Amino acid sequence: MPTTHHSAAAEGHLQAAHAHEGVAASHHQNDHLGAHEQSKRAQEFSREAHRHTELIAKQEQGEK
């Protein structure tokens, strides 16, 4: 199985986590608009990571 999907999924999870840290920092600074934008980015990263994870699962099912 190619590791590209694993790497992409891991990278997406890391980017989402980093964006969530930014959300928390913005909230602490009372920048709720900035936090909202960062939250949307975090959600996009999470969805992309989930998509790669689903591809990995489908590939593993095909190998069995």
All heavy atoms as TSV, in Angstrom:
chain	resi	resn	atom	element	x	y	z
A	1	MET	N	N	0.853	-1.177	0.000
A	1	MET	CA	C	0.000	0.000	0.000
A	1	MET	C	C	0.897	1.238	0.000
A	1	MET	O	O	1.845	1.317	0.761
A	1	MET	CB	C	-0.881	-0.019	1.243
A	1	MET	CG	C	-1.664	1.238	1.449
A	1	MET	SD	S	-2.678	1.244	2.936
A	1	MET	CE	C	-3.145	-0.437	3.092
A	2	PRO	N	N	0.570	2.195	-0.842
A	2	PRO	CA	C	1.404	3.402	-0.871
A	2	PRO	C	C	1.291	4.183	0.437
A	2	PRO	O	O	0.227	4.248	1.037
A	2	PRO	CB	C	0.837	4.210	-2.034
A	2	PRO	CG	C	-0.478	3.619	-2.358
A	2	PRO	CD	C	-0.507	2.235	-1.808
A	3	THR	N	N	2.398	4.706	0.858
A	3	THR	CA	C	2.390	5.469	2.110
A	3	THR	C	C	1.898	6.897	1.897
A	3	THR	O	O	1.734	7.629	2.856
A	3	THR	CB	C	3.798	5.506	2.723
A	3	THR	OG1	O	4.686	6.106	1.783
A	3	THR	CG2	C	4.265	4.125	3.093
A	4	THR	N	N	1.649	7.276	0.661
A	4	THR	CA	C	1.225	8.654	0.410
A	4	THR	C	C	-0.079	8.986	1.114
A	4	THR	O	O	-0.231	10.084	1.629
A	4	THR	CB	C	1.096	8.934	-1.096
A	4	THR	OG1	O	0.184	7.993	-1.659
A	4	THR	CG2	C	2.428	8.842	-1.791
A	5	HIS	N	N	-1.030	8.046	1.130
A	5	HIS	CA	C	-2.300	8.318	1.819
A	5	HIS	C	C	-2.085	8.390	3.327
A	5	HIS	O	O	-2.695	9.219	4.011
A	5	HIS	CB	C	-3.347	7.265	1.482
A	5	HIS	CG	C	-3.826	7.335	0.072
A	5	HIS	ND1	N	-4.406	8.459	-0.462
A	5	HIS	CD2	C	-3.788	6.422	-0.922
A	5	HIS	CE1	C	-4.713	8.239	-1.720
A	5	HIS	NE2	N	-4.338	7.007	-2.028
A	6	HIS	N	N	-1.200	7.537	3.844
A	6	HIS	CA	C	-0.893	7.590	5.277
A	6	HIS	C	C	-0.254	8.941	5.623
A	6	HIS	O	O	-0.619	9.571	6.619
A	6	HIS	CB	C	0.055	6.456	5.677
A	6	HIS	CG	C	-0.593	5.125	5.709
A	6	HIS	ND1	N	-1.375	4.699	6.751
A	6	HIS	CD2	C	-0.575	4.109	4.811
A	6	HIS	CE1	C	-1.812	3.481	6.505
A	6	HIS	NE2	N	-1.349	3.100	5.335
A	7	SER	N	N	0.688	9.354	4.809
A	7	SER	CA	C	1.371	10.631	5.052
A	7	SER	C	C	0.401	11.797	4.939
A	7	SER	O	O	0.437	12.725	5.749
A	7	SER	CB	C	2.514	10.821	4.056
A	7	SER	OG	O	3.481	9.818	4.213
A	8	ALA	N	N	-0.458	11.750	3.928
A	8	ALA	CA	C	-1.425	12.830	3.734
A	8	ALA	C	C	-2.417	12.888	4.887
A	8	ALA	O	O	-2.771	13.975	5.359
A	8	ALA	CB	C	-2.160	12.653	2.407
A	9	ALA	N	N	-2.856	11.719	5.353
A	9	ALA	CA	C	-3.789	11.694	6.483
A	9	ALA	C	C	-3.123	12.244	7.735
A	9	ALA	O	O	-3.707	13.066	8.459
A	9	ALA	CB	C	-4.289	10.266	6.727
A	10	ALA	N	N	-1.896	11.813	7.993
A	10	ALA	CA	C	-1.175	12.301	9.176
A	10	ALA	C	C	-0.952	13.802	9.089
A	10	ALA	O	O	-1.143	14.528	10.081
A	10	ALA	CB	C	0.158	11.572	9.306
A	11	GLU	N	N	-0.569	14.283	7.922
A	11	GLU	CA	C	-0.338	15.720	7.745
A	11	GLU	C	C	-1.633	16.509	7.970
A	11	GLU	O	O	-1.632	17.561	8.608
A	11	GLU	CB	C	0.214	16.004	6.347
A	11	GLU	CG	C	0.510	17.465	6.080
A	11	GLU	CD	C	1.642	18.024	6.929
A	11	GLU	OE1	O	2.484	17.241	7.420
A	11	GLU	OE2	O	1.685	19.260	7.116
A	12	GLY	N	N	-2.736	15.987	7.458
A	12	GLY	CA	C	-4.023	16.653	7.666
A	12	GLY	C	C	-4.393	16.740	9.132
A	12	GLY	O	O	-4.886	17.775	9.601
A	13	HIS	N	N	-4.147	15.671	9.865
A	13	HIS	CA	C	-4.447	15.680	11.303
A	13	HIS	C	C	-3.552	16.690	12.037
A	13	HIS	O	O	-4.021	17.396	12.933
A	13	HIS	CB	C	-4.273	14.289	11.905
A	13	HIS	CG	C	-5.362	13.342	11.528
A	13	HIS	ND1	N	-6.683	13.526	11.863
A	13	HIS	CD2	C	-5.314	12.175	10.823
A	13	HIS	CE1	C	-7.403	12.536	11.392
A	13	HIS	NE2	N	-6.603	11.701	10.752
A	14	LEU	N	N	-2.290	16.748	11.652
A	14	LEU	CA	C	-1.378	17.716	12.278
A	14	LEU	C	C	-1.787	19.151	11.965
A	14	LEU	O	O	-1.756	20.023	12.845
A	14	LEU	CB	C	0.059	17.463	11.824
A	14	LEU	CG	C	0.706	16.185	12.349
A	14	LEU	CD1	C	2.061	15.969	11.682
A	14	LEU	CD2	C	0.855	16.248	13.858
A	15	GLN	N	N	-2.163	19.404	10.722
A	15	GLN	CA	C	-2.594	20.752	10.351
A	15	GLN	C	C	-3.870	21.141	11.090
A	15	GLN	O	O	-4.019	22.283	11.536
A	15	GLN	CB	C	-2.807	20.844	8.839
A	15	GLN	CG	C	-1.524	20.816	8.047
A	15	GLN	CD	C	-1.772	20.748	6.559
A	15	GLN	OE1	O	-2.716	20.128	6.091
A	15	GLN	NE2	N	-0.894	21.397	5.798
A	16	ALA	N	N	-4.783	20.193	11.229
A	16	ALA	CA	C	-6.019	20.470	11.967
A	16	ALA	C	C	-5.717	20.777	13.427
A	16	ALA	O	O	-6.272	21.722	14.006
A	16	ALA	CB	C	-6.979	19.291	11.857
A	17	ALA	N	N	-4.819	20.004	14.019
A	17	ALA	CA	C	-4.452	20.240	15.420
A	17	ALA	C	C	-3.820	21.615	15.585
A	17	ALA	O	O	-4.141	22.345	16.533
A	17	ALA	CB	C	-3.492	19.153	15.898
A	18	HIS	N	N	-2.953	21.980	14.660
A	18	HIS	CA	C	-2.313	23.301	14.724
A	18	HIS	C	C	-3.359	24.411	14.577
A	18	HIS	O	O	-3.315	25.416	15.297
A	18	HIS	CB	C	-1.251	23.421	13.636
A	18	HIS	CG	C	-0.495	24.692	13.667
A	18	HIS	ND1	N	0.400	25.014	14.673
A	18	HIS	CD2	C	-0.508	25.758	12.825
A	18	HIS	CE1	C	0.894	26.218	14.446
A	18	HIS	NE2	N	0.362	26.679	13.330
A	19	ALA	N	N	-4.299	24.218	13.667
A	19	ALA	CA	C	-5.358	25.220	13.493
A	19	ALA	C	C	-6.207	25.332	14.755
A	19	ALA	O	O	-6.602	26.438	15.147
A	19	ALA	CB	C	-6.221	24.863	12.290
A	20	HIS	N	N	-6.478	24.208	15.412
A	20	HIS	CA	C	-7.252	24.245	16.660
A	20	HIS	C	C	-6.494	25.005	17.760
A	20	HIS	O	O	-7.111	25.724	18.555
A	20	HIS	CB	C	-7.595	22.835	17.140
A	20	HIS	CG	C	-8.732	22.213	16.404
A	20	HIS	ND1	N	-10.024	22.680	16.480
A	20	HIS	CD2	C	-8.762	21.161	15.554
A	20	HIS	CE1	C	-10.799	21.941	15.718
A	20	HIS	NE2	N	-10.057	21.019	15.137
A	21	GLU	N	N	-5.183	24.858	17.783
A	21	GLU	CA	C	-4.387	25.638	18.744
A	21	GLU	C	C	-4.520	27.122	18.451
A	21	GLU	O	O	-4.611	27.942	19.377
A	21	GLU	CB	C	-2.921	25.212	18.683
A	21	GLU	CG	C	-2.654	23.840	19.249
A	21	GLU	CD	C	-1.230	23.378	19.037
A	21	GLU	OE1	O	-0.478	24.043	18.278
A	21	GLU	OE2	O	-0.865	22.348	19.621
A	22	GLY	N	N	-4.535	27.471	17.170
A	22	GLY	CA	C	-4.732	28.874	16.787
A	22	GLY	C	C	-6.096	29.383	17.199
A	22	GLY	O	O	-6.249	30.541	17.608
A	23	VAL	N	N	-7.109	28.523	17.087
A	23	VAL	CA	C	-8.464	28.896	17.516
A	23	VAL	C	C	-8.462	29.231	19.004
A	23	VAL	O	O	-9.008	30.258	19.427
A	23	VAL	CB	C	-9.468	27.753	17.225
A	23	VAL	CG1	C	-10.814	28.023	17.877
A	23	VAL	CG2	C	-9.633	27.561	15.730
A	24	ALA	N	N	-7.838	28.371	19.785
A	24	ALA	CA	C	-7.795	28.603	21.236
A	24	ALA	C	C	-7.072	29.908	21.555
A	24	ALA	O	O	-7.540	30.695	22.400
A	24	ALA	CB	C	-7.106	27.431	21.930
A	25	ALA	N	N	-5.964	30.166	20.872
A	25	ALA	CA	C	-5.222	31.408	21.110
A	25	ALA	C	C	-6.064	32.623	20.737
A	25	ALA	O	O	-6.083	33.622	21.465
A	25	ALA	CB	C	-3.923	31.403	20.312
A	26	SER	N	N	-6.777	32.543	19.626
A	26	SER	CA	C	-7.627	33.663	19.209
A	26	SER	C	C	-8.742	33.911	20.216
A	26	SER	O	O	-9.077	35.057	20.510
A	26	SER	CB	C	-8.214	33.398	17.823
A	26	SER	OG	O	-7.202	33.417	16.846
A	27	HIS	N	N	-9.333	32.838	20.719
A	27	HIS	CA	C	-10.390	32.994	21.724
A	27	HIS	C	C	-9.850	33.673	22.979
A	27	HIS	O	O	-10.524	34.523	23.565
A	27	HIS	CB	C	-11.019	31.647	22.074
A	27	HIS	CG	C	-12.165	31.295	21.194
A	27	HIS	ND1	N	-13.345	31.987	21.158
A	27	HIS	CD2	C	-12.296	30.296	20.286
A	27	HIS	CE1	C	-14.160	31.453	20.295
A	27	HIS	NE2	N	-13.546	30.415	19.731
A	28	HIS	N	N	-8.650	33.295	23.393
A	28	HIS	CA	C	-8.060	33.907	24.587
A	28	HIS	C	C	-7.790	35.400	24.374
A	28	HIS	O	O	-7.747	36.168	25.336
A	28	HIS	CB	C	-6.768	33.194	24.985
A	28	HIS	CG	C	-6.999	31.844	25.576
A	28	HIS	ND1	N	-7.780	31.619	26.693
A	28	HIS	CD2	C	-6.548	30.623	25.200
A	28	HIS	CE1	C	-7.807	30.335	26.965
A	28	HIS	NE2	N	-7.070	29.706	26.077
A	29	GLN	N	N	-7.619	35.788	23.110
A	29	GLN	CA	C	-7.375	37.200	22.790
A	29	GLN	C	C	-8.670	37.914	22.407
A	29	GLN	O	O	-8.646	39.049	21.932
A	29	GLN	CB	C	-6.374	37.310	21.639
A	29	GLN	CG	C	-5.011	36.774	21.985
A	29	GLN	CD	C	-4.101	36.697	20.765
A	29	GLN	OE1	O	-4.506	36.971	19.644
A	29	GLN	NE2	N	-2.857	36.308	20.993
A	30	ASN	N	N	-9.807	37.249	22.617
A	30	ASN	CA	C	-11.127	37.782	22.276
A	30	ASN	C	C	-11.267	38.119	20.794
A	30	ASN	O	O	-12.017	39.011	20.421
A	30	ASN	CB	C	-11.473	39.003	23.134
A	30	ASN	CG	C	-11.725	38.629	24.566
A	30	ASN	OD1	O	-12.312	37.578	24.829
A	30	ASN	ND2	N	-11.281	39.452	25.496
A	31	ASP	N	N	-10.538	37.391	19.943
A	31	ASP	CA	C	-10.644	37.541	18.495
A	31	ASP	C	C	-11.546	36.424	17.981
A	31	ASP	O	O	-11.093	35.431	17.430
A	31	ASP	CB	C	-9.260	37.477	17.841
A	31	ASP	CG	C	-9.321	37.591	16.332
A	31	ASP	OD1	O	-10.392	37.959	15.796
A	31	ASP	OD2	O	-8.294	37.307	15.685
A	32	HIS	N	N	-12.841	36.608	18.157
A	32	HIS	CA	C	-13.778	35.544	17.820
A	32	HIS	C	C	-13.941	35.376	16.315
A	32	HIS	O	O	-14.158	34.250	15.838
A	32	HIS	CB	C	-15.113	35.776	18.510
A	32	HIS	CG	C	-14.975	35.791	19.998
A	32	HIS	ND1	N	-14.674	34.668	20.721
A	32	HIS	CD2	C	-15.044	36.806	20.894
A	32	HIS	CE1	C	-14.582	34.971	22.008
A	32	HIS	NE2	N	-14.796	36.272	22.132
A	33	LEU	N	N	-13.814	36.444	15.553
A	33	LEU	CA	C	-13.897	36.329	14.095
A	33	LEU	C	C	-12.704	35.532	13.563
A	33	LEU	O	O	-12.861	34.635	12.738
A	33	LEU	CB	C	-13.957	37.710	13.442
A	33	LEU	CG	C	-14.122	37.720	11.923
A	33	LEU	CD1	C	-15.405	37.000	11.512
A	33	LEU	CD2	C	-14.135	39.152	11.411
A	34	GLY	N	N	-11.525	35.845	14.060
A	34	GLY	CA	C	-10.332	35.098	13.667
A	34	GLY	C	C	-10.433	33.642	14.072
A	34	GLY	O	O	-10.042	32.741	13.328
A	35	ALA	N	N	-10.969	33.399	15.256
A	35	ALA	CA	C	-11.142	32.035	15.740
A	35	ALA	C	C	-12.105	31.269	14.845
A	35	ALA	O	O	-11.884	30.099	14.540
A	35	ALA	CB	C	-11.646	32.037	17.181
A	36	HIS	N	N	-13.146	31.947	14.404
A	36	HIS	CA	C	-14.127	31.305	13.521
A	36	HIS	C	C	-13.475	30.897	12.200
A	36	HIS	O	O	-13.682	29.778	11.710
A	36	HIS	CB	C	-15.302	32.248	13.282
A	36	HIS	CG	C	-16.320	31.688	12.340
A	36	HIS	ND1	N	-17.162	30.660	12.689
A	36	HIS	CD2	C	-16.621	31.999	11.056
A	36	HIS	CE1	C	-17.929	30.367	11.660
A	36	HIS	NE2	N	-17.621	31.164	10.662
A	37	GLU	N	N	-12.685	31.779	11.624
A	37	GLU	CA	C	-12.000	31.468	10.369
A	37	GLU	C	C	-11.023	30.304	10.548
A	37	GLU	O	O	-10.951	29.411	9.710
A	37	GLU	CB	C	-11.265	32.696	9.835
A	37	GLU	CG	C	-12.196	33.775	9.311
A	37	GLU	CD	C	-13.072	33.295	8.168
A	37	GLU	OE1	O	-12.558	32.610	7.266
A	37	GLU	OE2	O	-14.273	33.591	8.183
A	38	GLN	N	N	-10.283	30.310	11.632
A	38	GLN	CA	C	-9.336	29.224	11.894
A	38	GLN	C	C	-10.070	27.910	12.148
A	38	GLN	O	O	-9.604	26.841	11.755
A	38	GLN	CB	C	-8.432	29.575	13.071
A	38	GLN	CG	C	-7.443	30.662	12.730
A	38	GLN	CD	C	-6.628	31.085	13.940
A	38	GLN	OE1	O	-7.046	30.915	15.070
A	38	GLN	NE2	N	-5.465	31.646	13.683
A	39	SER	N	N	-11.213	27.990	12.770
A	39	SER	CA	C	-12.012	26.801	13.024
A	39	SER	C	C	-12.486	26.187	11.713
A	39	SER	O	O	-12.493	24.956	11.542
A	39	SER	CB	C	-13.207	27.155	13.909
A	39	SER	OG	O	-13.980	26.014	14.176
A	40	LYS	N	N	-12.872	27.033	10.760
A	40	LYS	CA	C	-13.274	26.540	9.449
A	40	LYS	C	C	-12.106	25.851	8.746
A	40	LYS	O	O	-12.278	24.805	8.121
A	40	LYS	CB	C	-13.823	27.687	8.592
A	40	LYS	CG	C	-15.204	28.140	9.034
A	40	LYS	CD	C	-15.725	29.395	8.385
A	40	LYS	CE	C	-15.441	29.607	6.943
A	40	LYS	NZ	N	-16.035	30.842	6.405
A	41	ARG	N	N	-10.914	26.415	8.859
A	41	ARG	CA	C	-9.729	25.794	8.269
A	41	ARG	C	C	-9.439	24.454	8.929
A	41	ARG	O	O	-9.114	23.476	8.255
A	41	ARG	CB	C	-8.516	26.711	8.400
A	41	ARG	CG	C	-8.582	27.918	7.486
A	41	ARG	CD	C	-7.285	28.680	7.448
A	41	ARG	NE	N	-6.260	27.830	6.849
A	41	ARG	CZ	C	-4.981	27.822	7.231
A	41	ARG	NH1	N	-4.575	28.618	8.192
A	41	ARG	NH2	N	-4.109	27.041	6.654
A	42	ALA	N	N	-9.569	24.408	10.253
A	42	ALA	CA	C	-9.334	23.157	10.975
A	42	ALA	C	C	-10.306	22.083	10.496
A	42	ALA	O	O	-9.922	20.920	10.309
A	42	ALA	CB	C	-9.477	23.369	12.477
A	43	GLN	N	N	-11.536	22.455	10.273
A	43	GLN	CA	C	-12.533	21.508	9.788
A	43	GLN	C	C	-12.168	20.998	8.394
A	43	GLN	O	O	-12.304	19.806	8.097
A	43	GLN	CB	C	-13.919	22.142	9.776
A	43	GLN	CG	C	-15.015	21.173	9.399
A	43	GLN	CD	C	-16.370	21.813	9.427
A	43	GLN	OE1	O	-16.520	23.015	9.230
A	43	GLN	NE2	N	-17.387	21.017	9.680
A	44	GLU	N	N	-11.691	21.878	7.528
A	44	GLU	CA	C	-11.267	21.471	6.192
A	44	GLU	C	C	-10.108	20.472	6.275
A	44	GLU	O	O	-10.103	19.457	5.557
A	44	GLU	CB	C	-10.854	22.688	5.366
A	44	GLU	CG	C	-12.001	23.599	5.001
A	44	GLU	CD	C	-11.537	24.913	4.379
A	44	GLU	OE1	O	-10.354	25.018	3.986
A	44	GLU	OE2	O	-12.362	25.827	4.293
A	45	PHE	N	N	-9.130	20.753	7.123
A	45	PHE	CA	C	-8.006	19.839	7.292
A	45	PHE	C	C	-8.481	18.484	7.809
A	45	PHE	O	O	-8.024	17.432	7.355
A	45	PHE	CB	C	-6.952	20.414	8.241
A	45	PHE	CG	C	-6.179	21.573	7.681
A	45	PHE	CD1	C	-5.982	22.708	8.451
A	45	PHE	CD2	C	-5.625	21.544	6.416
A	45	PHE	CE1	C	-5.255	23.782	7.964
A	45	PHE	CE2	C	-4.899	22.608	5.913
A	45	PHE	CZ	C	-4.709	23.741	6.689
A	46	SER	N	N	-9.405	18.507	8.754
A	46	SER	CA	C	-9.928	17.267	9.316
A	46	SER	C	C	-10.670	16.452	8.261
A	46	SER	O	O	-10.523	15.228	8.182
A	46	SER	CB	C	-10.873	17.552	10.483
A	46	SER	OG	O	-10.159	18.084	11.568
A	47	ARG	N	N	-11.452	17.123	7.440
A	47	ARG	CA	C	-12.175	16.417	6.371
A	47	ARG	C	C	-11.212	15.797	5.365
A	47	ARG	O	O	-11.429	14.682	4.897
A	47	ARG	CB	C	-13.128	17.371	5.665
A	47	ARG	CG	C	-14.359	17.667	6.461
A	47	ARG	CD	C	-15.320	18.522	5.695
A	47	ARG	NE	N	-16.512	18.730	6.474
A	47	ARG	CZ	C	-17.284	19.791	6.380
A	47	ARG	NH1	N	-16.980	20.749	5.520
A	47	ARG	NH2	N	-18.345	19.917	7.133
A	48	GLU	N	N	-10.161	16.526	5.020
A	48	GLU	CA	C	-9.173	16.000	4.081
A	48	GLU	C	C	-8.454	14.778	4.681
A	48	GLU	O	O	-8.249	13.775	4.000
A	48	GLU	CB	C	-8.165	17.084	3.708
A	48	GLU	CG	C	-7.209	16.690	2.630
A	48	GLU	CD	C	-7.834	16.434	1.270
A	48	GLU	OE1	O	-8.984	16.849	1.034
A	48	GLU	OE2	O	-7.171	15.798	0.438
A	49	ALA	N	N	-8.107	14.863	5.947
A	49	ALA	CA	C	-7.469	13.729	6.617
A	49	ALA	C	C	-8.415	12.533	6.646
A	49	ALA	O	O	-7.998	11.394	6.410
A	49	ALA	CB	C	-7.049	14.116	8.031
A	50	HIS	N	N	-9.679	12.792	6.903
A	50	HIS	CA	C	-10.673	11.719	6.936
A	50	HIS	C	C	-10.811	11.069	5.555
A	50	HIS	O	O	-10.911	9.843	5.439
A	50	HIS	CB	C	-12.023	12.267	7.404
A	50	HIS	CG	C	-13.101	11.248	7.454
A	50	HIS	ND1	N	-13.126	10.237	8.376
A	50	HIS	CD2	C	-14.182	11.064	6.672
A	50	HIS	CE1	C	-14.188	9.481	8.173
A	50	HIS	NE2	N	-14.837	9.961	7.133
A	51	ARG	N	N	-10.768	11.870	4.509
A	51	ARG	CA	C	-10.867	11.344	3.155
A	51	ARG	C	C	-9.706	10.384	2.873
A	51	ARG	O	O	-9.909	9.292	2.338
A	51	ARG	CB	C	-10.866	12.487	2.134
A	51	ARG	CG	C	-11.113	12.025	0.700
A	51	ARG	CD	C	-11.105	13.185	-0.282
A	51	ARG	NE	N	-9.775	13.732	-0.479
A	51	ARG	CZ	C	-8.844	13.163	-1.256
A	51	ARG	NH1	N	-9.091	12.034	-1.875
A	51	ARG	NH2	N	-7.660	13.722	-1.394
A	52	HIS	N	N	-8.502	10.781	3.263
A	52	HIS	CA	C	-7.342	9.912	3.061
A	52	HIS	C	C	-7.450	8.640	3.904
A	52	HIS	O	O	-7.083	7.551	3.453
A	52	HIS	CB	C	-6.041	10.653	3.366
A	52	HIS	CG	C	-5.654	11.614	2.302
A	52	HIS	ND1	N	-5.159	11.228	1.082
A	52	HIS	CD2	C	-5.709	12.963	2.261
A	52	HIS	CE1	C	-4.922	12.288	0.340
A	52	HIS	NE2	N	-5.247	13.356	1.034
A	53	THR	N	N	-7.963	8.766	5.107
A	53	THR	CA	C	-8.143	7.598	5.963
A	53	THR	C	C	-9.137	6.622	5.338
A	53	THR	O	O	-8.933	5.405	5.377
A	53	THR	CB	C	-8.618	8.032	7.365
A	53	THR	OG1	O	-7.644	8.927	7.918
A	53	THR	CG2	C	-8.807	6.842	8.297
A	54	GLU	N	N	-10.206	7.134	4.740
A	54	GLU	CA	C	-11.170	6.265	4.066
A	54	GLU	C	C	-10.531	5.551	2.874
A	54	GLU	O	O	-10.806	4.378	2.625
A	54	GLU	CB	C	-12.389	7.065	3.614
A	54	GLU	CG	C	-13.303	7.451	4.752
A	54	GLU	CD	C	-14.518	8.220	4.282
A	54	GLU	OE1	O	-14.423	8.975	3.286
A	54	GLU	OE2	O	-15.572	8.055	4.915
A	55	LEU	N	N	-9.688	6.264	2.129
A	55	LEU	CA	C	-8.991	5.636	1.006
A	55	LEU	C	C	-8.096	4.491	1.485
A	55	LEU	O	O	-8.030	3.435	0.852
A	55	LEU	CB	C	-8.160	6.674	0.248
A	55	LEU	CG	C	-8.937	7.684	-0.580
A	55	LEU	CD1	C	-7.997	8.761	-1.122
A	55	LEU	CD2	C	-9.665	6.996	-1.717
A	56	ILE	N	N	-7.421	4.705	2.603
A	56	ILE	CA	C	-6.565	3.661	3.172
A	56	ILE	C	C	-7.415	2.438	3.538
A	56	ILE	O	O	-7.057	1.302	3.222
A	56	ILE	CB	C	-5.810	4.189	4.413
A	56	ILE	CG1	C	-4.800	5.258	3.998
A	56	ILE	CG2	C	-5.132	3.046	5.159
A	56	ILE	CD1	C	-4.267	6.073	5.158
A	57	ALA	N	N	-8.538	2.674	4.180
A	57	ALA	CA	C	-9.417	1.573	4.592
A	57	ALA	C	C	-9.933	0.810	3.378
A	57	ALA	O	O	-9.972	-0.432	3.384
A	57	ALA	CB	C	-10.579	2.111	5.420
A	58	LYS	N	N	-10.304	1.517	2.318
A	58	LYS	CA	C	-10.783	0.847	1.103
A	58	LYS	C	C	-9.673	0.021	0.466
A	58	LYS	O	O	-9.914	-1.083	-0.011
A	58	LYS	CB	C	-11.320	1.872	0.112
A	58	LYS	CG	C	-12.652	2.442	0.497
A	58	LYS	CD	C	-13.130	3.481	-0.507
A	58	LYS	CE	C	-14.434	4.106	-0.043
A	58	LYS	NZ	N	-14.878	5.164	-0.955
A	59	GLN	N	N	-8.455	0.541	0.456
A	59	GLN	CA	C	-7.349	-0.193	-0.116
A	59	GLN	C	C	-7.060	-1.456	0.699
A	59	GLN	O	O	-6.795	-2.519	0.139
A	59	GLN	CB	C	-6.096	0.683	-0.186
A	59	GLN	CG	C	-6.175	1.733	-1.261
A	59	GLN	CD	C	-4.965	2.637	-1.255
A	59	GLN	OE1	O	-4.160	2.628	-0.324
A	59	GLN	NE2	N	-4.845	3.449	-2.297
A	60	GLU	N	N	-7.128	-1.340	2.014
A	60	GLU	CA	C	-6.882	-2.497	2.875
A	60	GLU	C	C	-7.968	-3.552	2.683
A	60	GLU	O	O	-7.679	-4.745	2.726
A	60	GLU	CB	C	-6.767	-2.074	4.328
A	60	GLU	CG	C	-5.493	-1.324	4.627
A	60	GLU	CD	C	-5.382	-0.856	6.056
A	60	GLU	OE1	O	-6.368	-0.956	6.818
A	60	GLU	OE2	O	-4.301	-0.366	6.429
A	61	GLN	N	N	-9.199	-3.129	2.471
A	61	GLN	CA	C	-10.284	-4.080	2.231
A	61	GLN	C	C	-10.062	-4.820	0.918
A	61	GLN	O	O	-10.362	-5.995	0.812
A	61	GLN	CB	C	-11.641	-3.352	2.200
A	61	GLN	CG	C	-12.115	-2.887	3.542
A	61	GLN	CD	C	-12.457	-4.037	4.470
A	61	GLN	OE1	O	-12.826	-5.120	4.048
A	61	GLN	NE2	N	-12.315	-3.797	5.757
A	62	GLY	N	N	-9.544	-4.118	-0.070
A	62	GLY	CA	C	-9.272	-4.730	-1.361
A	62	GLY	C	C	-8.122	-5.717	-1.334
A	62	GLY	O	O	-8.060	-6.630	-2.158
A	63	GLU	N	N	-7.226	-5.561	-0.385
A	63	GLU	CA	C	-6.069	-6.458	-0.280
A	63	GLU	C	C	-6.422	-7.774	0.389
A	63	GLU	O	O	-5.678	-8.734	0.279
A	63	GLU	CB	C	-4.941	-5.773	0.495
A	63	GLU	CG	C	-4.316	-4.613	-0.254
A	63	GLU	CD	C	-3.248	-3.900	0.548
A	63	GLU	OE1	O	-3.013	-4.291	1.711
A	63	GLU	OE2	O	-2.657	-2.954	0.018
A	64	LYS	N	N	-7.521	-7.833	1.087
A	64	LYS	CA	C	-7.889	-9.055	1.829
A	64	LYS	C	C	-8.569	-10.060	0.938
A	64	LYS	O	O	-9.129	-9.883	-0.026
A	64	LYS	CB	C	-8.791	-8.703	3.012
A	64	LYS	CG	C	-8.032	-7.939	4.057
A	64	LYS	CD	C	-8.893	-7.669	5.245
A	64	LYS	CE	C	-8.082	-6.896	6.279
A	64	LYS	NZ	N	-8.822	-6.601	7.451
